Amino acid sequence: MSDKQQDNSSPRGKVSRQQVAKLFLVPLLMFGFGFALVPLYDVFCEVTGLNGKTGRVEASALDPRQVDASRTVTVKFIAVQGNGLPWSFEPMVREMEVHPGRIYESAYRVANRSARKTAGQAVPSVSPTQASLHFSKTECFCFSRQELEAGETREMPLRFVINHELPREIEEVTLSYTFFDVAAKQG
């Protein structure tokens, strides 16, 4: 047998098959991990309060006796427009003093500045991160995709409550929304 011809049963042949198997298995595992990353990240953020994701609560589930009228928290509202979305977007009230445990209402104004129908989805963020564990919405435009006709302007309501268990050292909470273009993704 010449040097160029090798027996596949040799140790060198087995190593090659193992390496080929590993080369196929690693990308497969990487794909699976990437696919599972989004739901894992959402669970991680919900448990830890990282990334400032807020909660959702039914207004009927709130106990009006748990309002802390002895303190106020400043809530600041911020609007950020994501790339590619031809909208103007702003809070109608930039700042509000609230009592933890009480439901409050605010709104944002959005206008489609393009000559075509567009769609966007708002993503909320609360800071400081620890406050996101105590900030819940009963009504929010961020719960669903928003479609605006060409030139349409709309006021979008927001109803929220800050839990009375918010740590006392937190005196200011910032609620920020970023609108992203989702029409292109639906394409």
VOGU-3710 file (C-alpha; in Angstrom, 3 decimals, decimal comma):
1> msdkqqdnss> 0,000/0,000/0,000  1,436/3,399/-0,903  1,672/6,374/1,440  -1,082/8,141/-0,501  -3,543/5,354/0,180  -4,578/5,132/3,819  -6,730/2,673/5,622  -9,780/4,429/7,150  -9,500/2,153/10,155  -6,154/3,723/11,127
11> prgkvsrqqv> -6,085/6,092/14,152  -5,493/8,969/11,787  -8,729/8,159/9,897  -10,750/8,016/13,142  -9,473/11,415/14,247  -10,571/12,916/10,946  -14,101/11,528/11,333  -14,265/12,864/14,902  -13,095/16,282/13,773  -15,650/16,366/10,963
21> aklflvpllm> -18,412/15,401/13,418  -17,324/18,183/15,793  -17,220/20,680/12,936  -20,864/19,897/12,120  -21,982/19,736/15,748  -20,496/23,094/16,850  -22,395/25,237/14,298  -25,573/23,286/15,042  -25,208/24,012/18,776  -24,395/27,659/18,038
31> fgfgfalvpl> -27,567/27,973/15,956  -29,649/26,380/18,721  -28,135/28,696/21,333  -28,776/31,753/19,151  -32,381/30,672/18,615  -32,935/30,234/22,381  -31,137/33,450/23,335  -34,092/35,845/22,904  -36,519/33,975/25,195  -33,712/33,330/27,701
41> ydvfcevtgl> -32,841/37,034/27,690  -36,484/37,990/28,285  -36,712/35,612/31,257  -33,393/36,889/32,624  -34,556/40,527/32,353  -37,889/39,733/33,984  -36,234/37,968/36,928  -33,442/40,483/37,486  -35,110/43,693/36,317  -32,204/44,371/33,980
51> ngktgrveas> -32,759/46,328/30,775  -35,510/48,300/32,475  -38,409/46,243/31,173  -41,630/47,170/32,878  -44,462/45,040/34,159  -48,087/44,901/33,140  -50,937/44,847/35,641  -54,717/44,969/35,485  -56,144/48,098/37,111  -58,712/45,979/38,958
61> aldprqvdas> -55,881/44,090/40,675  -54,564/47,228/42,387  -55,496/47,950/46,001  -56,300/51,661/46,530  -55,409/51,269/50,218  -51,782/50,735/49,250  -51,233/54,295/48,010  -48,283/55,928/49,780  -49,500/59,540/50,015  -46,583/60,394/52,326
71> rtvtvkfiav> -44,073/60,470/49,480  -43,743/61,514/45,866  -41,592/60,173/43,077  -40,658/62,202/40,012  -41,347/60,369/36,765  -39,611/61,726/33,657  -40,845/60,781/30,194  -38,505/60,444/27,214  -39,210/59,588/23,565  -36,604/58,169/21,181
81> qgnglpwsfe> -37,182/57,524/17,504  -35,508/54,437/16,069  -33,648/54,559/12,757  -35,683/54,501/9,581  -39,046/55,426/11,061  -40,378/58,681/9,563  -42,287/59,669/12,703  -42,075/62,483/15,184  -42,571/61,200/18,701  -42,742/63,113/21,985
91> pmvremevhp> -44,220/62,917/25,472  -47,114/65,302/26,056  -45,900/65,746/29,643  -42,158/65,648/30,292  -42,289/65,192/34,062  -44,843/64,228/36,701  -44,909/63,928/40,499  -46,645/60,708/41,579  -47,577/58,895/44,780  -46,536/55,225/44,755
101> griyesayrv> -49,546/52,925/44,549  -51,822/55,352/42,670  -52,666/54,982/38,960  -51,629/57,908/36,759  -52,273/58,750/33,145  -50,072/60,444/30,607  -49,775/60,362/26,831  -47,345/60,571/23,957  -47,958/62,226/20,600  -46,830/60,549/17,417
111> anrsarktag> -47,076/61,763/13,836  -46,297/59,968/10,602  -44,280/62,433/8,511  -44,160/60,251/5,412  -46,468/59,979/2,410  -47,188/56,303/3,069  -48,721/54,127/5,763  -46,114/52,992/8,290  -46,001/50,778/11,369  -43,939/50,955/14,520
121> qavpsvsptq> -43,530/49,182/17,834  -42,542/50,987/21,020  -40,080/49,377/23,409  -40,093/50,735/26,971  -37,182/51,081/29,354  -37,135/52,263/32,954  -34,201/53,564/34,913  -32,832/53,116/37,443  -32,976/49,392/36,796  -34,224/48,608/40,304
131> aslhfsktec> -37,265/50,842/39,679  -38,320/48,707/36,698  -39,305/45,969/39,143  -41,868/48,376/40,660  -43,136/50,147/37,526  -46,220/48,629/35,894  -48,566/49,744/33,141  -52,300/49,104/32,964  -52,628/50,597/29,472  -49,865/51,326/26,990
141> fcfsrqelea> -49,378/51,865/23,288  -46,306/49,650/23,628  -48,494/46,562/24,100  -49,195/46,375/20,381  -47,959/47,414/16,961  -49,028/50,933/15,946  -49,983/51,723/12,352  -50,268/55,300/11,129  -51,643/56,464/7,804  -49,670/59,018/5,775
151> getremplrf> -49,674/62,333/7,673  -51,678/60,943/10,615  -51,102/62,336/14,119  -52,259/60,447/17,192  -52,213/60,799/20,970  -51,362/57,511/22,616  -52,396/57,043/26,256  -50,290/55,526/28,980  -51,642/54,451/32,368  -49,123/53,380/34,968
161> vinhelprei> -48,529/52,792/38,640  -45,369/52,689/40,701  -45,625/50,029/43,389  -45,690/51,329/46,954  -42,766/48,991/47,713  -40,399/51,069/45,557  -37,303/51,614/47,729  -37,379/55,006/49,458  -33,969/55,998/48,130  -35,384/56,052/44,593
171> eevtlsytff> -36,867/59,501/44,184  -36,732/59,778/40,395  -37,730/57,296/37,693  -37,221/57,751/33,956  -39,551/56,060/31,482  -38,151/55,977/27,969  -39,795/54,650/24,833  -38,032/53,900/21,572  -40,176/53,405/18,467  -38,844/50,981/15,861
181> dvaakqg> -40,002/50,502/12,276  -41,760/47,134/12,029  -43,334/47,531/8,583  -40,058/46,680/6,836  -39,718/43,520/8,925  -43,227/42,363/8,033  -42,459/42,774/4,310
//
